[in-house]
Amino acid sequence: MGDSPCKHIRGLDKILQPKAYECEECVKNGKHDWLHLRTCQTCGGTFCCDNSPSKHMTAHFHATGHPVIISAEPGEQWLWCYLDEDFVEY
């Protein structure tokens, strides 16, 4: 990781906040067993993290190529870029 955020994080116009505090895919499947939530900064989808049983955010990245996420957890303010493995607090 370099001194400045990667191009994917620098290229964000604004931070997309979660529409609801729930994993969209878990809810579709009738599950509510997520641990932490992340919001995609390309499409605004909110999905569960890799510590959750279904790991929907990483699956979303692999399916779509959308590289940057934020934590959707209250009080946490950070971004992660899957492609560049770049972490930035804001």
N, C-alpha and C positions, 0 to 999 in steps of 0.2 A: 504494500500500500504506500503510495507516494504522499507528498506533503499537501496536495490539494485533492478534492474529490475527483473521482473518475468522470469521464465525459458524459456518462449516462445520468449521473447525479447532477452534474453541472447543467445538463440540458433540461432539467425540470423547470417548468414555468411556475408551478405552484404545487403545494403539498395536498394531495387528495386524502380527505379524511374518511373514515368508515361511515357508511350509511346506517349501519346497525351493528350492535356488539354481538355478532354471531358469525359462525363459519357458514357461508352460503351453501357449500357442498354437503356439510354435515346435516344441515337443516333439511336439504332435499332428500337425504337418505334416512331421515328420522332419528338422527343421532345428535347428542348434545354433550359429547365427551371430550371437547377440545380443552387444551391447557392455556394457550396464548394465541392471540390473533394478529395477523399481518394484513396490510392493505396494499394492493398492487398500485403502483404509481402510473401505470399506463391506462388501465381500464377502471380502476376504483373498486375492483372486487376484493372482498375480505374473506380470508381463508385461514385455517388453522396452521400452526407452526410445526416444525419437525419433532418437537417433544410431544405432540399430540398423536394419538393412534393412527389417524388417516393421513397426516402430512400433506394436506391439500394445497398449501401455498407452493411448496416445491413442485408438486405435480402440475400446478397451474403454470409455473415458470417453464417447465419442460414441454408442456403442451403448446404454450403461446410464444415463448421467447421474451416475455415481458421481464426486463431485468431488475427493476428497482422496486423495493417494498419499504414500507414503514412499519414500525410497531403500532398496532392498534390498541395497545394496552394503555389505560389511563396513567398519566404521569411519565410515560416513556416517550422520548423524542429522539429517535434515530432512524437512519436510512441504511439499507443494505443493497448492494448491487451484486446479484448472483454472478454475472459475467466477469466482473473484475474483482470479486471478493473484497469489495470496499465497504467499510463501515464508517458512517459519519453521524455524530450527534448534532442536533440543531436546536 
